[in-house]
Amino acid sequence: MTQDIYDPELNGEAEEADVENFDESQRASFVEALTEAGRPDMPLIELPQPGVTMLSYGVEIDGERRKVVTVRELNGSDEEALAR
């Protein structure tokens, strides 16, 4: 039994492979290639680093303009305040 295998590096041409006569190393690399091809691209999300930064205009709090702020990840109480 033969099966056409599409390889994008062959510019759209199909390569014929004898799937019944694969040896174990070919079978393992074939399974690995199929597994990798089916895996979605997952973005790498880096954790935000807390730090101090300078705002160009600043933010006014209690009548005072503050330009130096600490940046951190939102927590549950921050989200509740934003939702209100």
C-alpha positions in Angstrom: 0.0 0.0 0.0 1.3 3.5 -0.8 0.1 6.8 0.3 0.7 10.3 -1.1 2.4 12.6 1.5 2.3 16.3 0.9 5.6 18.1 1.7 5.4 21.9 1.3 9.2 21.9 0.5 8.4 20.0 -2.7 6.4 23.0 -4.1 3.1 21.3 -4.0 4.3 18.0 -5.5 3.3 14.8 -3.6 5.9 12.3 -2.5 4.9 8.6 -2.6 5.8 6.6 0.5 5.4 3.0 1.2 3.8 3.2 4.7 3.7 -0.5 5.3 7.5 -0.8 5.1 8.5 2.0 7.4 11.1 1.0 9.9 10.7 2.1 13.5 13.0 5.2 13.2 11.1 6.4 10.1 7.8 5.7 11.9 8.9 7.6 15.0 10.1 10.7 13.0 6.9 10.6 10.9 4.7 10.6 14.1 6.8 13.4 15.6 6.4 15.5 12.4 2.7 14.9 12.4 2.4 15.8 16.1 4.4 19.0 15.6 2.4 20.0 12.6 -0.9 19.6 14.5 0.3 21.6 17.5 -1.0 25.2 17.5 1.4 28.1 17.8 1.3 29.2 21.4 2.4 32.7 22.2 5.0 33.0 24.9 3.4 35.3 27.6 6.0 36.7 29.9 5.0 37.7 33.4 5.0 41.5 33.8 7.8 42.8 36.0 6.8 45.3 38.7 8.7 48.5 38.5 8.7 52.2 38.7 8.2 54.4 35.7 7.8 58.1 34.9 4.6 59.3 33.2 5.0 62.3 30.8 1.8 64.0 32.0 1.1 62.2 35.2 -2.1 61.5 37.0 -4.0 63.7 39.4 -4.8 62.2 42.8 -6.4 64.4 45.5 -5.4 67.6 43.7 -1.8 66.5 43.4 -0.2 65.6 40.0 1.9 62.5 40.3 4.3 61.5 37.6 6.2 58.6 39.2 4.1 55.5 39.4 4.6 51.8 40.3 3.5 49.4 37.6 2.2 46.0 38.8 -0.2 43.3 37.7 -3.9 43.8 38.5 -5.3 41.8 41.4 -8.9 41.0 42.3 -9.6 44.1 44.3 -8.3 46.2 41.3 -10.7 44.4 39.0 -13.6 44.9 41.3 -12.9 48.7 41.5 -12.7 48.9 37.7 -16.0 47.0 37.4 -17.8 49.5 39.7 
